[in-house]
Amino acid sequence: MLGAGGVGKSALTLRLISDEFAQEYDPTIEDSYRKQVIIDNVPAVLDVLDTAGQEEYASLQDQWIREGDGYLVVYAINSQSTFDEAKAIREKIVRICEGVTDSDIVPMVFCGNKCDLENERRVVRKAGEDLSAVWQCPFYETSAKTNKNTELCFYECVRQIRMLKESSKSGGRTGASRGKLCTII
């Protein structure tokens, strides 16, 4: 999970892991969670790394990106600056992953969180859809508060990881598969 501070990365993670919504915002440095799930009738162990979004922890992003199999890039629909920062985060992911994939396509899902705050919207849905089309990745508007698309965005990230690993078996991506553990950053 990567995104600016306060976009709801921890809230989305906690909603997935324990089906809870935390009202208070407590900045994260790094938290790791595991959950065993069945996605498309295939078992998977999600290893979710909930990362810091604050600028003072930006130096840790490179390490988190190198360790990930797939990425949820999150912005808040009520903050244009978080949408702009998501673009920089995606560029960093692509730069760090160069040499691992044959293209700039990495297993990623783009999430516009806090869609329950429609009356505070600053980023139109079409902007997220258009950017995800350019990035060639799925896009979801999510709400940890109402549980809208929370599970779906994580599961779609696993599907993206699986597709890339399948293509590597047929000559696509170089490098060894890590088995059935999916590390989502």
N, C-alpha and C positions, 0 to 999 in steps of 0.2 A: 504494500500500500504506500503509494507516494503521492504527495500533494502538499500544498501550502499548509501552514498552521491553521487550525480551526475549521477545516473543511469537513470534518466528520469521519476521518479515517478510523479512529478508535471506536466511534459509535457504530460504524458499519461492521467493524470486526467483532465487537461485543454482541451485536445483534445476530451475527452469523453463529458465533461460538455458543452463546448462552441465551439467545433470544431475549436479551434485555436492552433497554435504552437508558443510557446515562444522561441525566439532565445537565450535570455540571461538566464543565470543560476543564480537564486537568492535562496540561501539555505532556505529551509522551516523548521519551527519548528513544526507547526501543523496547517493544514487547513482542514476545513470540507466543503463538497459540497453535495448537494442533487439534484437528477434528477429522474423524473418519466418517466418510460419506459414500454414498452410491450415486454416481453420475452416469447416466445413460446405461444403466445396468452393469457398470464396472466399478469396483471399489476404488477409492482414492483416499489418501491421507493428505489433508490440506495442512501445510506448514505455513501459517500466515505470519509475516513479519510486519507489525504495525510500527511505522517509522515516525521520526520527528519531522515536523514541517517547518519548525522555526529556523531562521537563517543561520543561527549560531551552530546548528548541527549539519549544515550543508556538506561539510567535509566528509561526513560519514556516508553520504549518499552513494559515492562510488563503490564502497565496499558492499553496501546493501544490494546495489544493482548487479554487481558481479556474482553475488550469491543466489540470485533469483532465477527461477525458471520462467516465471510469468509476472506480469505487472498490472496492478489496478492503479491507474492514474486518476486522481480524484480532484475535482474542484467543487466549489459551492456555487449554486446558481444565483445566490444573492451577493456575489462578489466578483467583479470583472478582473480584479488583480489576481485572484486565484486561478482564473481561466488562463490568463496570460502566463502565470508561473507554470501551469501545466504544460504549456508549449515548451518552455525551457527544460522542464524535467524530461519530457519525451525526447528532446534533442540529446540530452545527456545519456539517456538509456541507449539510444541508437549508437552514439559515439562509443560508449563503453562496450556494447555488444558487437561492434564491428570485428570481423574476423571469426566470430562464432557462427554467424548466419551469412548466407550468400547475398542477402539484400538488407534493406533497412526495415524489414518486417520482423517484428518480435512479438511473442505471445503477450498481448496487451488488451485490456478493456479500459475504455474511457468512461468515467462516471461523473455526471453532474449531480452532486448530492444536495440534500436539503430541498427537494422538490415540493415538500410540504409547505415551504415558505413562498408560495406563488405570488403573494402580494408584495414580496420584497425582491422579486426577481430582477437581476441586473444582466444576466446572460440568457439570451433567447435560446430555446431548445434547438432551433435550426443551426445556430453557431456550433453547438456541440456535435450535431449530426454531420455538418459539413466538414468539420475538422477530423472527425473519426473516419470519414470517407477518404480524405486525403491520406490519413495515416493507415488506412486499410485495416481498421480494427473495429470491433463492436462498440456501440455506444448505448448507455442506459442512463436515464435519470432515476436517481435512487432517493430513498428517504429511510434513514435508520430509525427515525421516530415512528413512522407508520409502517415500517418494514416493506416498503415498496421496492421491488427488484433487488433486495439485498442479497438473498441467496443466489438469485439468477446471475448477478454480475460475477460472483466468485466462481460459480459453476461454469460460466462461459469462459472465464480465464483458464480453467482446467481444460476445457475443450480446445482452446487455442494452443495450449501447451501440447496436448495430445496430437493435434493436427501437425504441428511442427515436428514432433518426434516421429510421427508416421512418415512424413516426407523425408526425414533424415535417413530412415531405413531404406528408402528407395532412391537415395542419392542426393537428397536436398541439403540438409544441415550436416555439418561436420561435428564431431565430438560425440562423446558417449552419453547415452540416455541414463538418467538417474533412477530408472525403475518407475515404481508407482507412486513415489512421493513427489508431490507438486509443491514447490516453494513459491508462494505468492508474495510478492513484495508490493 
